[in-house]
Amino acid sequence: RFEILEEGPAGLDVLASNLSKDKQDLEKRCRSQQETIRSLNNTIENWKALGAEKDQQITELSAKVEKVFKERALLEEQIAQKQREIADQVEEERKALQQRIEELELECDNARAAADGMEKASTRLTRELVKVHEQYTGAP
């Protein structure tokens, strides 16, 4: 400062010029930093918007996945119910067929017994006929 004062008005002009130049440099740096801040704030806002968008997508997809799981569980329950119904129907039909088989076996046994009885009666009648035939043919 003393040097500037010793130089007189020319020194003040140099000082004013230097101060003006420093002011312009500082203003330029300030504008540049403010532009950088605006740019970074815009980037932050873009990232926030993107994050919110992704959060919304996650929420929607989670809801869809939950819905799919519920539908799958419902379908599995319906399948299990249908399997039980089919198993019950098969068991009923099996019992009915088993009963029918038993009835037919009994009928077959009865028919066989009747056939055996008729065969015995036929054999007896044949013997009786042979005897009668021998009596008539052998007596004259």
ABEGO torsion letter per residue (X at the ends): XAAAAAAEAAAAAAAAAAAAAAAAAAAAAAAAAAAAAAAAAAAAAAAAAAAAAAAAAAAAAAAAAAAAAAAAAAAAAAAAAAAAAAAAAAAAAAAAAAAAAAAAAAAAAAAAAAAAAAAAAAAAAAAAAAAAAAAAAAAX
